[in-house]
């Protein structure tokens, strides 16, 4: 099923979906972790649908669309914690599963259910999603908060045909306890986008802020606590060739390619640049991380993933959204490479402009691909390099974008930044490889099935 973010009447449509969910819950089978008979002393595993979780993610995107976009880095970070929290809210119900708490860096122990009692894990996840939405999302209006309450209540009422009031109340309390524990953990990660102490370098090839007025953003993101130990000291490899202004050098040729692409004004390339920049302005472009989250949701829905699988994938893709930018921003301010617009104006054409303004941080490596790369690799590891259709902006009468594989989608994401005039090709290729490596590191974590050795 394709993921469609419908701008209007999303909540009313959701009520219809939830009614249908209720009808199917009792007989639907889990796709990867079938239910098992209850054993004394253990919470009862049960195959439960993920449809209400998908609706949560879609509804949260709708709430944020009209708002002035907050920091993309903040958004990706927050959804990393939401994904892990979702998994922890249902983990006790998954046969053979274990918590992320012993596997992620400095993650505390999570609340534990009463092993002598029954739980409905859908109700736990529902309560956790509602609580985390209010704790992590920025710019929530009073109307947004009321919508979150209504979604939570509607889901809760739909679960009444599946469990007693005492089970639902117990499950709801457990989900909220997990959400609070996840949020408390998040407050100690030393995350900040402030860059007040950044100093300009006068070395050749050093980055120069290009905004008006010049601003610097994210200089200390690389110092924030990651979710993987692997990320603690991870850094991009050195540039594949040295900085040079010699017209015969590889660096000059890399910049000249960006210049020529910009001058060509190729309509297909410009469409790609604008699509992946989520351009259009307030109310027209989804703020980060919703485009990437929509792709995760599309793949899960296309594969009819049940609650267990969806929770694991949202958590692991979330880890990629947290750690990918940490590695990239550590690398950006370590290598401190100037943007194409600066190089081109100094060495090729003083009047050249990029299609999309350059972000307020150094060029190498790519911020956008640092998120998409590991997330796409996690999806490939779970579902294969499958075809995908991205239809996020069809409501704006923009044609859907079809890809024969997730890898091709990632390539389009990466090269869109060359078409935008804000990255060199070598940067995008290096960042893709970094994302694949990080995605594979994430997949070494086993929270379902045999433990990774």
C-alpha positions, -999 to 999 in steps of 0.1 A, spaced: 0 0 0 14 34 -9 18 60 18 -3 91 12 -1 121 34 -35 135 29 -37 171 40 -74 175 48 -97 156 71 -69 133 83 -85 128 117 -119 120 104 -104 95 79 -84 80 107 -116 72 126 -127 51 97 -94 33 96 -94 26 133 -129 11 130 -116 -13 104 -86 -21 124 -108 -32 153 -127 -56 130 -94 -72 119 -74 -73 151 -90 -105 164 -81 -126 134 -51 -110 118 -18 -129 120 16 -114 126 39 -116 96 71 -126 113 65 -134 149 34 -156 153 16 -156 186 22 -183 212 1 -197 240 4 -179 273 28 -193 298 25 -188 335 48 -160 348 53 -143 313 34 -116 296 13 -130 268 27 -125 233 1 -117 207 1 -109 170 -11 -74 167 -16 -50 138 6 -20 132 -20 0 113 -27 24 142 11 31 145 12 40 108 -17 64 114 2 79 143 32 87 121 10 101 93 -11 122 117 20 137 134 33 148 100 0 165 92 2 184 124 37 197 116 31 206 80 16 241 86 42 250 112 74 269 106 100 241 103 122 236 133 157 223 130 160 192 108 187 179 132 163 182 161 136 165 142 157 135 132 170 132 168 135 132 183 122 105 160 151 83 169 140 83 205 104 79 195 113 48 174 132 32 202 104 41 227 79 24 204 98 -8 204 104 -8 242 66 -3 247 59 -36 230 92 -56 235 79 -77 264 52 -91 242 76 -103 214 86 -139 220 124 -141 224 129 -104 222 152 -82 244 155 -46 252 178 -21 235 189 -10 269 218 -34 271 228 -27 235 227 11 230 253 34 245 244 45 280 208 36 276 193 29 310 171 -1 319 135 3 308 104 -3 329 93 -39 331 58 -52 330 42 -74 358 50 -109 346 19 -122 363 -4 -100 344 -18 -97 309 -11 -68 286 -24 -56 253 7 -43 236 -12 -22 211 -26 -2 240 9 2 254 23 14 221 -6 38 216 -1 54 250 37 56 244 32 73 210 8 99 225 31 107 254 63 109 232 45 131 207 39 157 233 74 153 249 94 154 217 75 173 190 82 211 188 58 238 179 27 219 190 -4 241 192 -32 236 216 -52 222 187 -23 197 180 -23 186 216 -61 181 215 -57 161 184 -31 139 200 -54 133 229 -83 124 206 -62 100 185 -50 83 217 -86 80 231 -100 68 198 -74 40 196 -80 32 233 -117 28 227 -111 6 197 -91 -18 219 -120 -23 243 -133 -52 223 -100 -70 227 -92 -67 264 -107 -59 297 -105 -24 312 -79 -35 338 -57 -49 310 -60 -17 290 -53 5 319 -23 -15 329 -10 -15 293 -16 22 290 4 29 322 32 7 310 35 26 277 35 59 294 62 48 318 84 37 289 78 71 271 89 89 302 120 68 306 130 74 270 125 111 273 145 113 305 173 94 288 172 119 259 178 149 281 213 137 289 227 133 254 244 167 252 227 176 220 229 212 208 229 230 175 245 261 190 278 272 175 286 304 194 323 296 198 330 286 162 359 305 146 366 311 109 398 294 95 420 312 70 434 279 55 430 273 18 397 256 11 382 264 45 345 268 47 330 303 47 294 308 59 273 318 28 240 329 44 228 365 47 235 372 74 263 346 77 253 319 103 269 288 117 249 258 128 256 225 144 293 228 153 289 206 183 264 180 171 294 156 166 300 158 204 265 146 214 260 111 228 253 86 200 232 55 203 259 31 191 294 27 206 306 25 170 297 61 165 317 75 194 348 80 173 336 74 137 347 99 111 345 102 74 376 92 54 398 120 41 388 137 9 396 114 -21 419 141 -36 434 173 -22 419 208 -24 433 227 -54 424 257 -76 444 243 -105 421 239 -135 437 206 -142 431 192 -107 404 167 -97 390 192 -72 385 219 -98 368 194 -121 345 183 -93 334 219 -88 332 225 -125 307 197 -127 285 213 -102 288 246 -121 279 231 -154 249 212 -140 236 245 -126 241 263 -158 222 236 -178 190 242 -159 179 207 -166 142 205 -155 144 168 -144 174 175 -122 159 206 -108 127 187 -99 148 161 -81 166 188 -62 134 205 -50 116 172 -42 143 160 -18 148 195 -3 111 193 6 109 228 -10 78 249 -13 77 268 20 55 267 50 26 244 45 40 230 12 71 211 22 71 186 50 97 195 76 124 169 85 122 141 93 87 133 78 98 126 43 122 100 54 98 86 79 71 84 52 95 62 32 100 39 61 62 37 66 57 30 29 80 0 30 65 -14 61 29 -10 47 40 -25 14 52 -56 33 22 -58 56 45 -56 86 28 -63 119 34 -44 151 65 -64 162 83 -59 129 72 -23 125 84 -14 160 118 -30 154 123 -12 120 111 22 133 136 18 162 166 8 140 159 34 113 156 59 141 191 49 153 203 58 119 187 92 121 205 99 154 240 85 147 243 94 110 242 131 116 266 128 145 292 112 123 286 137 95 287 168 116 318 156 134 333 152 99 320 185 86 337 206 112 368 184 112 375 187 74 358 222 72 355 221 34 341 251 15 308 248 -4 307 247 -42 292 282 -44 322 297 -27 347 278 -48 329 286 -80 326 323 -74 363 325 -65 376 304 -93 350 299 -121 322 324 -122 318 353 -97 280 356 -105 270 319 -101 242 310 -77 231 275 -65 196 264 -72 190 260 -34 208 280 -8 238 263 9 231 252 45 250 270 73 277 243 79 307 229 60 303 208 29 319 174 36 301 151 42 264 153 32 238 160 60 208 147 40 225 115 29 238 109 65 201 103 74 189 86 43 219 63 39 217 42 71 179 42 71 178 28 35 204 2 44 184 -10 74 153 -13 51 173 -32 26 186 -56 53 150 -63 64 131 -64 31 157 -65 3 165 -39 -23 128 -36 -33 111 -12 -57 94 18 -41 71 47 -51 74 80 -33 42 99 -36 46 123 -7 37 154 -28 11 142 -52 -14 164 -33 6 193 -48 1 179 -83 37 168 -84 42 134 -101 51 105 -79 86 92 -82 91 55 -90 123 37 -82 133 2 -92 151 -3 -59 157 14 -26 193 19 -37 182 39 -67 161 61 -44 191 67 -22 212 76 -53 185 101 -64 185 116 -29 223 120 -29 227 134 -64 198 158 -59 222 178 -38 246 181 -67 217 193 -89 209 218 -61 244 231 -63 253 225 -27 275 194 -28 303 179 -49 297 144 -63 326 128 -44 310 140 -11 277 122 -20 295 90 -30 315 89 2 284 96 23 264 68 7 292 44 16 293 57 52 255 52 54 257 16 42 284 9 68 264 25 96 233 7 86 252 -26 88 264 -17 122 229 -11 134 218 -44 120 244 -62 142 220 -54 171 197 -83 177 166 -75 198 145 -102 182 157 -138 178 192 -152 186 215 -127 201 243 -113 179 277 -126 187 
